[in-house]
Amino acid sequence: MAVRFGTSGVRGLVAELTRDVCQGYVRAFARHLVPSGVAVLLGMDLRPSSPAIARFCFEALRAEDRVVVFAGVLPTPALAYFAQERGMAAVMVTGSHIPFDRNGIKFYTPAGEITKSEEALISAHVGDAGPTPAAALPSPQSEALEVYRQRAVAAFGRGGLRGWRVGVYEHSSAARDVLGQILRDLGAEVVSFGRTDAFVALDTEALSPEDHALARQAVADGGLHALITTDGDGDRPMLADETGVWWRGDVLGLAAASALGVACLAVPVSCTTAIERSGLFARVERTRIGSPYVVAAMAELLASCPGPVAGFEANGGFLLASDVELEGQLVRRLPTRDAALPLLAVLHQAARSGMRLSALREALPQRPTASQRLTDVPLAPSQRLLGLLDEDATVRREILAAAGGAPTHLDRTDGLRWTFASGEVIHLRPSGNAPELRCYSEAADPARAEFLVAKTLAAVGRWLAQARQEER
C-alpha cells in the first residue's frame, strides 16, 4: 500500500489518504486494539487536509460503535495526555513536519502510543470492515487543551518566568495558542509573531538558512531572552537562546533531562554522544529512530532504573516515562513526544539559576551534531545506495570522502552509521515518514559537522542523479 506506517503513525500523500484507506486503518485500530466500552479522543492539526481526514476517522469510529470525543485542533501531546489521564484511546490526524502534500494518522490505546507490533496488527486487518455511514464532525470540546495547560502550570508554578521576554514563532503549529497561554501563566512576557493560515512544514532536524536568519532577527528585534516554536502538531520543540542560536534537539533534550533529574535515558542512535560524555545518567539505551522504539526501551528501563526514566530524540521530542518531583511540584509522566516539557524545563532552570540560556548551553558537554536531508528520494534508490555503501568500498570512499580516511566502525541499528578514527560520525538513513534520505553527523565543532553533512549529501545527490541517468 502507498499509505503505510512510517517512523510514527500512518503516513501518505493526501491524494492517497482516501476515505476508504483512512477508515480501513481506523476501524482496524478500534476493532483490534481498543477495548469495548473505551471512548476515543479525536484531534487534528492545522493542515488543510486534516478536517476531511478527521471526518473519515470520526465516521469509522462511530461505525465501530465507539463513543467519540472530538477535541478539534490541539497538539498531539495534549491529546495523548488527556487520553492517558482519562483512560481513553486516541486518534490524531497529523502529518507532523512532513511536506504539505502529505498527512497522517497517529494512534494511542489506553496504555499509550501504539507499538510496532500493534502497527503490524492494524496493517494486517485494514480492509476487513464493512460499509461506513457518513457523519459530520461534532463541535470540538476544549477540555483536553485545558488539562494539558494545567499540567505545565502545576509542574513549574505561576510566576517562575517573571521578568523573561519570550518569543513564540506561531506559524501553523497546533500548539501556538496553548504555548503562549502557558508562558503567560508562568509570568513571562510573550511576543507572538509569524502566525499564518498557510501550513508551514517545519522540520526541526532540517533547518534552512531562513530559519536561522529568522531566529537572529526575532531575538534582536524583540529583545528576547528566548524564542520557541514547534513543528506542525506540537510534539517537536525548537528553542533559540538570547544570541539567536537554535539549539539542536538532542542538546535541548540533554538539558531538559538534566533539569528534571532523570536517571536513565532511552535515545535513538542519531543523538549526540555528549549524552554519555555528560556522566549525568546511570544508563543510556540507544534505539532505532522513531518514538515507538524509544517507548519500548523506556518500558524496559523502568524495571531496573534507580530513578526517573525519560527519552528524547534528535528532533527534540521529549518523552517522560516516570512522574518527577521538581522543587516540591509533580511533573506528570507522558511517554510520548512532547514539545512543551523540554522547553519549559530549560527555561525554568535558566530563570531559577539566573543564567543566560547561551551560558546554560555552553555548560553542557560539547559534541556538535548536524543533520539535513535530500527530498523527493523514493525508498528504493535509498535502499539500493545503502546496500552498495555496505558492500562496495569504492562507492563508500566516494560518498564518505568528506570525512577523510576509512571508517573504523559501522553501526547498522538504523541505516548506516560510520565512525572514523578522528571520532567523527556520518550517518545515512531513509526517512520512515516521507521520500527523503537523511544525513546526520558528529564532529569536534559545529562548522565541521555541517560540512560533513553538506558534502556527504552532495555526493549522494550526484550518485542518485547518475543512477537515474543510467536507468533511462
RABELBEL-V32489 format. One record per backbone hydrogen bond with DSSP energy under -1.0 kcal/mol. NH is the residue of the N-H (numbers start at 1). CO is the residue of the C=O. If there is no record, write none. Layout:
nh->NH co->CO
nh->NH co->CO
This chain:
nh->4 co->11
nh->6 co->9
nh->10 co->105
nh->11 co->4
nh->12 co->103
nh->14 co->101
nh->16 co->13
nh->17 co->13
nh->18 co->16
nh->22 co->18
nh->23 co->19
nh->24 co->20
nh->25 co->21
nh->26 co->22
nh->27 co->23
nh->28 co->24
nh->29 co->25
nh->30 co->26
nh->31 co->27
nh->32 co->28
nh->33 co->29
nh->38 co->35
nh->40 co->67
nh->41 co->89
nh->42 co->69
nh->43 co->91
nh->44 co->72
nh->45 co->93
nh->50 co->47
nh->53 co->49
nh->54 co->50
nh->55 co->51
nh->56 co->52
nh->57 co->53
nh->58 co->54
nh->59 co->55
nh->60 co->56
nh->61 co->57
nh->62 co->58
nh->63 co->59
nh->64 co->60
nh->65 co->62
nh->66 co->61
nh->69 co->40
nh->71 co->42
nh->74 co->44
nh->76 co->233
nh->79 co->75
nh->80 co->76
nh->81 co->77
nh->82 co->78
nh->83 co->79
nh->84 co->80
nh->85 co->81
nh->86 co->82
nh->88 co->83
nh->89 co->39
nh->90 co->108
nh->91 co->41
nh->92 co->106
nh->93 co->43
nh->94 co->104
nh->98 co->95
nh->102 co->99
nh->103 co->12
nh->105 co->10
nh->106 co->92
nh->108 co->90
nh->109 co->112
nh->112 co->109
nh->114 co->107
nh->119 co->115
nh->120 co->116
nh->121 co->117
nh->122 co->118
nh->123 co->119
nh->124 co->120
nh->125 co->122
nh->128 co->125
nh->141 co->70
nh->146 co->142
nh->147 co->143
nh->148 co->144
nh->149 co->145
nh->150 co->146
nh->151 co->147
nh->152 co->148
nh->153 co->149
nh->154 co->150
nh->155 co->151
nh->156 co->152
nh->157 co->153
nh->160 co->157
nh->161 co->186
nh->162 co->159
nh->164 co->161
nh->166 co->189
nh->167 co->226
nh->168 co->191
nh->169 co->228
nh->170 co->168
nh->170 co->193
nh->173 co->170
nh->174 co->232
nh->176 co->173
nh->179 co->175
nh->180 co->176
nh->181 co->177
nh->182 co->178
nh->183 co->179
nh->184 co->180
nh->185 co->181
nh->186 co->182
nh->187 co->184
nh->188 co->183
nh->189 co->164
nh->191 co->166
nh->193 co->168
nh->196 co->171
nh->202 co->200
nh->206 co->203
nh->212 co->208
nh->213 co->209
nh->214 co->210
nh->215 co->211
nh->216 co->212
nh->217 co->213
nh->218 co->214
nh->219 co->215
nh->220 co->216
nh->221 co->217
nh->222 co->218
nh->224 co->219
nh->225 co->165
nh->226 co->165
nh->227 co->240
nh->228 co->167
nh->229 co->238
nh->231 co->236
nh->234 co->231
nh->238 co->229
nh->240 co->227
nh->241 co->245
nh->244 co->241
nh->247 co->239
nh->252 co->248
nh->253 co->249
nh->254 co->250
nh->255 co->251
nh->256 co->252
nh->257 co->253
nh->258 co->254
nh->259 co->255
nh->260 co->256
nh->261 co->258
nh->262 co->257
nh->263 co->308
nh->264 co->308
nh->265 co->283
nh->266 co->310
nh->267 co->285
nh->269 co->287
nh->271 co->268
nh->275 co->272
nh->277 co->273
nh->278 co->274
nh->279 co->276
nh->282 co->263
nh->285 co->265
nh->287 co->267
nh->293 co->290
nh->294 co->290
nh->295 co->291
nh->296 co->292
nh->297 co->293
nh->298 co->294
nh->299 co->295
nh->300 co->296
nh->301 co->297
nh->302 co->298
nh->304 co->301
nh->305 co->301
nh->310 co->264
nh->311 co->319
nh->312 co->266
nh->313 co->317
nh->316 co->313
nh->318 co->338
nh->319 co->311
nh->320 co->334
nh->321 co->309
nh->322 co->309
nh->324 co->331
nh->326 co->329
nh->329 co->326
nh->331 co->324
nh->334 co->320
nh->336 co->334
nh->338 co->318
nh->339 co->234
nh->343 co->339
nh->344 co->340
nh->345 co->341
nh->346 co->342
nh->347 co->343
nh->348 co->344
nh->349 co->345
nh->350 co->346
nh->351 co->347
nh->352 co->348
nh->353 co->349
nh->354 co->350
nh->355 co->350
nh->360 co->356
nh->361 co->357
nh->362 co->358
nh->363 co->359
nh->364 co->361
nh->370 co->441
nh->372 co->439
nh->374 co->437
nh->377 co->435
nh->382 co->378
nh->383 co->379
nh->384 co->380
nh->385 co->381
nh->386 co->382
nh->387 co->383
nh->388 co->384
nh->389 co->385
nh->390 co->386
nh->391 co->387
nh->392 co->388
nh->396 co->392
nh->397 co->393
nh->398 co->394
nh->399 co->395
nh->400 co->396
nh->403 co->400
nh->408 co->419
nh->409 co->419
nh->411 co->417
nh->416 co->428
nh->417 co->411
nh->418 co->426
nh->419 co->409
nh->420 co->424
nh->423 co->420
nh->425 co->442
nh->426 co->418
nh->427 co->440
nh->428 co->416
nh->429 co->438
nh->431 co->436
nh->436 co->434
nh->437 co->374
nh->438 co->429
nh->439 co->372
nh->440 co->427
nh->441 co->370
nh->442 co->425
nh->443 co->368
nh->449 co->445
nh->450 co->446
nh->451 co->447
nh->452 co->448
nh->453 co->449
nh->454 co->450
nh->455 co->451
nh->456 co->452
nh->457 co->453
nh->458 co->454
nh->459 co->455
nh->460 co->456
nh->461 co->457
nh->462 co->458
nh->463 co->459
nh->464 co->460
nh->465 co->461
nh->466 co->462
nh->467 co->463
nh->468 co->464
nh->469 co->465
nh->470 co->466
nh->471 co->467
nh->472 co->468
